[in-house]
Amino acid sequence: MLGAKKALDAANAAGVTITLDGDNLALRAKSEPPAPVLLALRTHKAEIVEILRRGTPPRPQLGLACCQCGKSITEALPTTWGGLPCHRACGESAFQREKQTGAYLSKRIIH
C-alpha cells in the first residue's frame, strides 16, 4: 500500500486529479503528467483503485482548508483540485471555469 500512496503523492505533486471510471483510473491535469508518474499509477493501479473505493484518503484529513475558498473542510471525503484538497462544490466550480476557458485537458484513462 505504501507504493500506491507514493504514486498518489507524486500524482498530486504533478497536479493530477484522479477519479475512478469503473475499474479504471481517470486522470485530469493541465498538462501531460510526467512518464514516471504514469508508470507509478499503472504499477500500483489495483491498490489505488482499492484506496479510492474505500474512500480512504492518502493523507490524514484533519485541519484541511479548501484550496478554492480557503474555508475548513468538514466533508467526510473531500475531493481534490490540482492535487490540493477542496470542497466538492468548489472543485466542480473550478472544473467548470477551466472547462470554459479550454485550460483543462480531457480525462485520460488508465486501464
N, C-alpha and C positions, 0 to 999 in steps of 0.2 A: 504493500500500500504506500510505502514511502516514495517509491518511484513515481507513482501516479500523482502524489501531492507535489513532488518536484516538477513534474510535467505541467501540472496546473499552474504552479507558481511561475514557471517560465512563460507559459502562455499569457498569464495575467500581465507579466512584466513587458511582454511584446504587444500588449494592447488587444489581445484576442478575447472575445466573448464566446463562451462555449455553452451550448444548449444541447438537449437530446432531440434527435429526429428518429423516433423508433429505437432501433438498436445502434444507430449511428450518431456520431458527434457532428453537430452543425457549428461551424466556426464563422465568426464575423469579425472583420478587422478593417482598419482604414487602408492598410497596405498588405501585401502578401506576407504571411508570417515567415520567419526565418526557417530554413530547412531543418535545423536541429530541433526546433520546437515541434514541427510537424512530425518528425521521426519519433520524438518522445511521446507525442499524443497517440500515434499509431501503435507504438510498442506497448503502451500502458492503457490502451483503449478499454479493455474489459473492466479494469479496475476503476477507470474514470467513469464509465457508464454506471457501475455499481455505486460509486460515491454520489453521482448526480441523481440516481433513482432513489437512494436513501434520503437524499436531501441533506446529507452531511457536508457542511462547508469545509473547504480545505484549511481554513484557519478559524480560530475562535471568533465568535460574532459579537462579543460584549463590547460595548462602548463605541460602536461604529457610527460614523457620520456619513450621510449621503453625499456622494461626490457631485451631485447636481444641485441640491437645495441647501446642503450643509446641516440639515436637521438630523437629530438622532434617529437611528433605525431601530424600530421596535418590532418589525415583522419577524416571524419565526424563520423565514427563509428568504432573505433579501436576494435581489439579482445583482448583476454587475454590469458596469458600462465601462468599456475600455480597460477592463481588469480591476476596476475600483467598485466598492460596494455602493448600491443605491436602492432607493425605494422602487418597487415595480412600476409605479405610475411615472416616476421621474425617468426611469430607464426607457419606458415606452415613449415619453415625450421627446427624449434625446434622440431616439431612433427615428421618429417621425421627422424631426428637424433636419437630421443629417440625410435622411432619405430624400427630402425635398430639394436639398442643395446638391444631391448627387455625390456627396462626400463619403458615402458608405458603400462598401462592396457587397454584392450579393453573397449569400452564405455559401460556404464551402463544406462539403460533406466528407467525413472520413468514414469509409465503410469498413 
